[in-house]
């Protein structure tokens, strides 16, 4: 299913030992192995030849929530509790770096966000 030049050069790229390429150096397009003549992995699959750690950074996700609770004792055994909960109190928008795909004019636009707006709810409870 692949073009013949990719197949031939991939075979050349995987034909390697400590002295170099055994079937000739690959040129053009090919799938590269982890090993190369300049670096032979000491343990197969350990990653001696590649990047040891890859750190991907993006914008910080910051959300502040607040909960106010008031308890009122009606009798010795009955308690009424009221809560006011506010989520994303500062109404901060968290941008999704995955959404930076598209044409040049719309690459950095946020067209929609899920659960990013400020949300409030009230809750009441009676305990006895």
HUGI-V896888 format. One record per helix or strand of 2 or more residues. SS is the DSSP state (hx for helix, st for strand). FROM is the first residue (numbers start at 1). LEN is the number of residues. If there is no record, write none. Layout:
# HUGI-V896888
ss->[SS:SS]
from->[FROM:FROM]
len->[LEN:LEN]
This chain:
# HUGI-V896888
ss->[hx:st:st:st:st:hx:hx:st]
from->[4:16:20:66:79:97:104:119]
len->[11:2:2:8:9:3:3:9]
